[in-house]
Amino acid sequence: MSFSRAQQAQYRPLVKRAWLAHCELTGVPPNNRQAQDDWYREQLWSACRIRSTRDATADEYRTLIKRFTLLSEAGDTATVKGFTPAQNSVFSPLVAKAWRSVCRRDATGLQFHEWLDKELAACGIHGRKARDHVEQFDDVMSHFACIAGDLYWIERTSQASEIRMRYILVGKMAELARVEQRPVDWNYCRAIYSRMNLPLTLEEADARWLWKLVQAIDTHLRRLRKRQEPASVG
């Protein structure tokens, strides 16, 4: 189906606000038409696995409205008082990347500013004010790099990233255990993902390996939950 005029009246301004929010966080010029088109197609594909809204269903319309609503809220500038301008200039796009990753997984019911404050609080930063711009900066960059899967910053802050990634992985294994109703531990992961040639123990795995495994388990969880969804009627 094609979007009705009323739907277009809601959809188009929302997409524009989401694009401008993306530009504000990443520094991409708003008038870069090619970048805007690539960004838009990426959102359609990751949200609904479609390339155009020409044949979008009613459910896909609702999904896209939700997606662009979440993305448009990212216009709330992601900066932390106490970080230097240079630090904020790399922190902001990493936050944007992490937020896009969260939106793709539909992993939060929070608005952008609520999500950002929650994640900063997990790093000991409240009111977006840092106590220092050394240890807290590294901790924050590690935290958001793990959410975003940004291997550059994961490696730059490797020690903290490995600690956080192990914590995330243990949580994912617990989720998988609940869904499959069986124990899931490191040996289970080594057996299931044998092609990854995982090390013998969790402690031996570096952040890059841990991130790959988190991605693999997350994909597996989404497939399992999709299978468990009741079939739609009509």
C-alpha positions as CSV (number, residue, x, y, z in Angstrom):
1,M,0.0,0.0,0.0
2,S,1.0,3.6,-0.4
3,F,1.0,5.9,2.6
4,S,-2.2,8.1,2.7
5,R,-1.9,11.9,2.8
6,A,-2.5,11.9,6.5
7,Q,0.2,9.3,7.0
8,Q,2.6,11.3,4.8
9,A,1.8,14.4,6.8
10,Q,3.0,12.6,9.9
11,Y,5.8,10.6,8.3
12,R,7.8,13.1,6.2
13,P,8.4,15.8,8.9
14,L,9.4,13.0,11.3
15,V,12.0,11.7,8.9
16,K,13.3,15.2,8.4
17,R,13.6,15.8,12.2
18,A,15.4,12.4,12.5
19,W,17.8,13.3,9.7
20,L,18.6,16.7,11.3
21,A,19.2,15.0,14.7
22,H,21.5,12.6,13.0
23,C,23.4,15.5,11.4
24,E,23.7,17.3,14.7
25,L,25.2,14.4,16.4
26,T,27.5,13.2,13.6
27,G,28.5,16.5,11.9
28,V,27.2,15.4,8.5
29,P,26.0,18.5,6.5
30,P,22.2,18.4,6.3
31,N,22.3,19.3,2.6
32,N,24.4,16.2,1.7
33,R,21.7,14.5,-0.4
34,Q,23.7,11.3,-1.0
35,A,24.4,10.9,2.7
36,Q,20.8,11.6,3.5
37,D,19.5,9.0,0.9
38,D,22.0,6.4,2.2
39,W,21.0,7.0,5.8
40,Y,17.3,6.8,4.9
41,R,17.6,3.6,3.0
42,E,19.6,2.1,5.9
43,Q,16.8,2.9,8.3
44,L,14.1,1.3,6.0
45,W,16.2,-1.8,5.6
46,S,17.2,-2.2,9.3
47,A,13.6,-1.5,10.5
48,C,11.5,-3.4,7.9
49,R,13.9,-5.0,5.4
50,I,12.4,-2.8,2.6
51,R,14.1,-0.4,0.2
52,S,11.1,1.8,-0.4
53,T,7.9,2.7,1.4
54,R,5.9,2.3,-1.9
55,D,4.6,-1.1,-0.9
56,A,4.9,-0.8,2.9
57,T,2.2,-2.5,5.0
58,A,0.3,-0.9,7.8
59,D,2.5,-2.7,10.3
60,E,5.6,-1.5,8.6
61,Y,4.3,2.1,8.6
62,R,3.8,1.9,12.4
63,T,7.3,0.4,12.8
64,L,8.9,3.2,10.7
65,I,7.0,5.9,12.7
66,K,8.4,4.3,15.9
67,R,11.9,4.2,14.4
68,F,12.0,7.8,13.2
69,T,10.4,9.0,16.4
70,L,13.2,7.5,18.4
71,L,15.9,8.8,16.1
72,S,14.4,12.3,16.0
73,E,14.8,12.5,19.8
74,A,18.6,12.2,19.4
75,G,18.7,15.9,18.7
76,D,19.3,16.4,22.4
77,T,23.0,17.3,22.2
78,A,25.2,14.5,23.7
79,T,27.8,16.4,25.6
80,V,29.2,16.1,29.1
81,K,30.3,19.0,31.2
82,G,33.9,18.4,32.4
83,F,34.9,16.8,29.1
84,T,37.1,18.9,26.8
85,P,35.7,20.1,23.5
86,A,37.9,17.5,21.7
87,Q,36.5,14.7,23.9
88,N,32.9,15.8,23.4
89,S,33.6,15.9,19.6
90,V,34.3,12.1,19.6
91,F,31.8,11.3,22.5
92,S,28.8,12.7,20.6
93,P,29.1,10.6,17.4
94,L,29.8,7.5,19.5
95,V,26.6,8.1,21.5
96,A,24.7,8.5,18.2
97,K,26.1,5.2,17.0
98,A,25.1,3.5,20.2
99,W,21.6,5.0,20.1
100,R,21.1,3.8,16.5
101,S,22.2,0.3,17.6
102,V,19.7,0.4,20.5
103,C,16.9,1.6,18.1
104,R,17.7,-1.2,15.6
105,R,17.2,-3.8,18.4
106,D,14.2,-1.9,19.9
107,A,15.9,-2.5,23.1
108,T,14.5,0.4,25.1
109,G,11.2,2.0,25.8
110,L,13.0,5.2,26.8
111,Q,13.3,8.5,25.0
112,F,16.8,9.5,23.9
113,H,17.6,11.9,26.7
114,E,16.3,9.4,29.3
115,W,18.4,6.6,27.8
116,L,21.5,8.8,27.7
117,D,21.1,9.9,31.3
118,K,20.6,6.2,32.4
119,E,23.7,5.0,30.6
120,L,25.8,7.9,31.9
121,A,24.6,7.2,35.4
122,A,25.9,3.6,35.0
123,C,29.3,5.2,34.5
124,G,28.9,7.4,37.6
125,I,28.0,10.6,35.7
126,H,24.9,12.4,36.9
127,G,23.4,15.6,35.5
128,R,25.8,15.2,32.6
129,K,28.7,16.5,34.7
130,A,31.9,14.5,34.9
131,R,34.3,14.7,37.9
132,D,37.3,14.4,35.7
133,H,38.2,14.1,32.0
134,V,40.6,11.2,32.2
135,E,39.3,8.1,33.9
136,Q,35.6,8.9,33.5
137,F,36.1,9.7,29.8
138,D,37.7,6.3,29.2
139,D,35.0,4.6,31.2
140,V,32.2,6.4,29.3
141,M,33.8,5.7,25.9
142,S,34.2,2.1,26.7
143,H,30.6,1.9,27.9
144,F,29.1,3.3,24.7
145,A,31.6,1.5,22.5
146,C,30.3,-1.8,23.9
147,I,26.7,-0.8,23.2
148,A,27.5,0.4,19.7
149,G,30.0,-2.4,18.8
150,D,32.6,0.2,17.9
151,L,35.7,-1.8,17.7
152,Y,38.0,1.2,17.4
153,W,36.9,2.5,20.8
154,I,36.6,-0.9,22.3
155,E,40.3,-1.4,21.5
156,R,41.3,2.1,22.6
157,T,39.7,1.4,26.0
158,S,40.4,-2.4,25.9
159,Q,40.7,-3.2,29.6
160,A,37.5,-1.5,30.6
161,S,35.8,-2.8,27.5
162,E,36.6,-6.4,28.3
163,I,35.2,-6.0,31.8
164,R,32.0,-4.5,30.4
165,M,31.7,-6.9,27.5
166,R,32.0,-9.9,29.8
167,Y,29.2,-8.5,31.9
168,I,27.0,-8.0,28.8
169,L,27.9,-11.5,27.6
170,V,26.9,-13.1,30.9
171,G,23.6,-11.3,30.7
172,K,23.0,-12.6,27.1
173,M,23.8,-16.1,28.1
174,A,21.3,-15.8,31.0
175,E,18.7,-14.6,28.5
176,L,19.4,-17.5,26.1
177,A,19.2,-20.0,29.0
178,R,15.7,-18.6,29.9
179,V,14.5,-18.8,26.3
180,E,15.9,-22.3,25.6
181,Q,15.2,-23.5,29.1
182,R,18.6,-25.1,29.5
183,P,21.9,-24.1,31.1
184,V,24.0,-21.9,28.9
185,D,27.7,-21.4,29.9
186,W,31.0,-20.7,28.2
187,N,31.4,-24.4,27.1
188,Y,27.9,-24.3,25.6
189,C,29.0,-21.2,23.5
190,R,32.3,-22.9,22.5
191,A,30.3,-25.9,21.2
192,I,27.6,-23.9,19.4
193,Y,30.0,-21.4,17.9
194,S,32.8,-23.8,17.2
195,R,33.8,-22.0,14.0
196,M,34.7,-18.9,16.0
197,N,37.5,-20.9,17.6
198,L,36.8,-19.4,21.0
199,P,39.4,-19.7,23.7
200,L,39.1,-22.3,26.5
201,T,37.8,-19.8,29.1
202,L,35.8,-16.6,29.2
203,E,38.7,-14.8,30.9
204,E,41.0,-15.5,27.9
205,A,38.7,-13.9,25.4
206,D,39.5,-10.3,24.4
207,A,36.9,-7.6,23.8
208,R,36.8,-8.2,20.0
209,W,36.0,-11.9,20.4
210,L,33.5,-11.1,23.2
211,W,31.7,-8.6,21.0
212,K,31.4,-11.1,18.1
213,L,29.9,-13.6,20.5
214,V,27.5,-11.0,21.9
215,Q,26.3,-10.3,18.4
216,A,25.9,-14.0,17.5
217,I,23.9,-14.7,20.7
218,D,21.8,-11.6,20.2
219,T,21.0,-12.6,16.6
220,H,20.1,-16.1,17.8
221,L,17.8,-14.7,20.5
222,R,15.9,-12.6,18.0
223,R,15.4,-15.6,15.7
224,L,14.1,-17.7,18.6
225,R,11.7,-15.0,19.8
226,K,10.5,-14.5,16.3
227,R,9.6,-18.2,16.0
228,Q,7.8,-18.0,19.3
229,E,5.6,-15.0,18.3
230,P,2.0,-16.0,17.7
231,A,1.0,-16.0,14.0
232,S,-1.0,-12.9,13.0
233,V,-4.6,-13.3,12.2
234,G,-6.1,-12.1,8.9
